[in-house]
C-alpha cells in the first residue's frame, strides 16, 4: 500500500494513496442501519439455525443487509481442515469470530449459529469487537427437548458412543452467564422467538423498525 | 437445524424449518447488482491495495455493496496464526478464498489485495466459485518500479537478507496466464486503472453503470 511519496517515479506514475476510504460508518449511513454480530449459542437441536434463518428472512424482507454463518457454509469451507478435538473446536470458533468481525466491518448484520459451548471461546469472539457490536443469544431449550427432537440422529449416536465429545452428552455446555438475550426455544413459537430478537435490535438501535416480520 | 417433524413435541414447540431463505439471487435483486470476487494480484508495491481501495470508493459512492480484504484486516485477525512459510502462505490464500466466497454469497462485491504469487493458489480460489464470479486482476508494475517505490522499505530488507522468501527477490512471482484484466499499474494513472476495472464490471453485468467514479 503506497503512501504519498515525494519520489519522482511515484509522482510520474501517479499511484498515490487516497485518503478517502469506505468505513463502517459511511456504509451504515448509506444503508440506514447499523451492523452487528448476533451470536446464537445453545445445544444441538435447540433451534439456533432455525431461529437465525427466520430472523435473517425477516430482516432481509425489510431491506436490511444480513448474512448467516453456520455449519453448512463454514465447516465445508473455511474450517474444513479442522476436526472436533478441543483445539480444533477452539480454532473453529476463533475463525468464526474473526470472519464475523469482517462482516461487521462491511456493514452487515451477521448471524452466527454454532453450539459454541465454551464460555471462553464466546468471550474471545466478543472481545474482538466493540461493546455494542456483539449480541449473545442463548437458545435455552433443555437437553431433554433437544434429544427428543434429534432430527439428525446425533444424540442417539452420542449415546451409543459412535460420536465422542458430543455437547450435552459427553462434553459440557457452559451456559451463558449474562447473554444479551435468553430465548426459551424449547417452548416458544418461532414467531415469538423472532420477535424477541427483532425487538432487541430495535432497542439497541441497530435497525429502526420492521414492518413485515415473517 | 430441524426439519419439519411429525413428533408431538416438535409440533408443540413449533420450531420448524422454514423453506423460505435468503439466497444470493434474492439479495442481488433487492440491491440491484450482482456480487463478485475481484482478485488483485501483483508484486509488493504494484498498487493492488491502492487500486482496490480506489475502486471500492467509486463503487460505494454509487451505492454498491462492497468490501476490501487485505493484509490489514486479514493478517492481524483471521490469519494471525500463520507465518510466511510456503505452507502458511498457501493456507493464508486458501482462507482468503473461502472468506471471499462467503462475501460473494452475501451479495457483496469483494476486492482482495494480496500478492498471491502462486498460480495454483489463485486457481484454487477461483475453483471455489462459479465461472463468472471470479475476476483476476493482474497489477503488472515491473519489479524495478515496485522496488524503486519501496515505501515500506521491504525490498531493501529483502536485498539485505533481513527478509527471506520475499516475492520478486528471493521467491518467485508466477505471472497470471489469462487474467480477466491486466493493468499496467507501473505507468497508468490511478483514474485510468479504476476506469478499467469499472468497465469490466459493467461488461460482465455485475453492475449496471457508474456515474461518479472518483
Boltz contact constraints between the chains, C-beta under 6 A:
constraints:
  - contact:
      token1: [A, 1]
      token2: [B, 49]
      max_distance: 6.0
  - contact:
      token1: [A, 2]
      token2: [B, 50]
      max_distance: 6.0
  - contact:
      token1: [A, 2]
      token2: [B, 151]
      max_distance: 6.0
  - contact:
      token1: [A, 3]
      token2: [B, 151]
      max_distance: 6.0
  - contact:
      token1: [A, 5]
      token2: [B, 151]
      max_distance: 6.0
  - contact:
      token1: [A, 9]
      token2: [B, 148]
      max_distance: 6.0
  - contact:
      token1: [A, 10]
      token2: [B, 149]
      max_distance: 6.0
  - contact:
      token1: [A, 14]
      token2: [B, 189]
      max_distance: 6.0
  - contact:
      token1: [A, 14]
      token2: [B, 190]
      max_distance: 6.0
  - contact:
      token1: [A, 15]
      token2: [B, 47]
      max_distance: 6.0
  - contact:
      token1: [A, 15]
      token2: [B, 50]
      max_distance: 6.0
  - contact:
      token1: [A, 15]
      token2: [B, 190]
      max_distance: 6.0
  - contact:
      token1: [A, 18]
      token2: [B, 54]
      max_distance: 6.0
  - contact:
      token1: [A, 20]
      token2: [B, 57]
      max_distance: 6.0
  - contact:
      token1: [A, 21]
      token2: [B, 53]
      max_distance: 6.0
  - contact:
      token1: [A, 22]
      token2: [B, 56]
      max_distance: 6.0
  - contact:
      token1: [A, 22]
      token2: [B, 57]
      max_distance: 6.0
  - contact:
      token1: [A, 22]
      token2: [B, 60]
      max_distance: 6.0
  - contact:
      token1: [A, 47]
      token2: [B, 15]
      max_distance: 6.0
  - contact:
      token1: [A, 49]
      token2: [B, 1]
      max_distance: 6.0
  - contact:
      token1: [A, 50]
      token2: [B, 2]
      max_distance: 6.0
  - contact:
      token1: [A, 50]
      token2: [B, 15]
      max_distance: 6.0
  - contact:
      token1: [A, 53]
      token2: [B, 21]
      max_distance: 6.0
  - contact:
      token1: [A, 54]
      token2: [B, 18]
      max_distance: 6.0
  - contact:
      token1: [A, 56]
      token2: [B, 22]
      max_distance: 6.0
  - contact:
      token1: [A, 57]
      token2: [B, 20]
      max_distance: 6.0
  - contact:
      token1: [A, 57]
      token2: [B, 22]
      max_distance: 6.0
  - contact:
      token1: [A, 60]
      token2: [B, 22]
      max_distance: 6.0
  - contact:
      token1: [A, 67]
      token2: [B, 106]
      max_distance: 6.0
  - contact:
      token1: [A, 77]
      token2: [B, 98]
      max_distance: 6.0
  - contact:
      token1: [A, 78]
      token2: [B, 98]
      max_distance: 6.0
  - contact:
      token1: [A, 98]
      token2: [B, 77]
      max_distance: 6.0
  - contact:
      token1: [A, 98]
      token2: [B, 78]
      max_distance: 6.0
  - contact:
      token1: [A, 99]
      token2: [B, 99]
      max_distance: 6.0
  - contact:
      token1: [A, 106]
      token2: [B, 67]
      max_distance: 6.0
  - contact:
      token1: [A, 148]
      token2: [B, 9]
      max_distance: 6.0
  - contact:
      token1: [A, 149]
      token2: [B, 2]
      max_distance: 6.0
  - contact:
      token1: [A, 149]
      token2: [B, 10]
      max_distance: 6.0
  - contact:
      token1: [A, 151]
      token2: [B, 2]
      max_distance: 6.0
  - contact:
      token1: [A, 151]
      token2: [B, 3]
      max_distance: 6.0
  - contact:
      token1: [A, 187]
      token2: [B, 13]
      max_distance: 6.0
  - contact:
      token1: [A, 189]
      token2: [B, 14]
      max_distance: 6.0
  - contact:
      token1: [A, 190]
      token2: [B, 14]
      max_distance: 6.0
  - contact:
      token1: [A, 190]
      token2: [B, 15]
      max_distance: 6.0
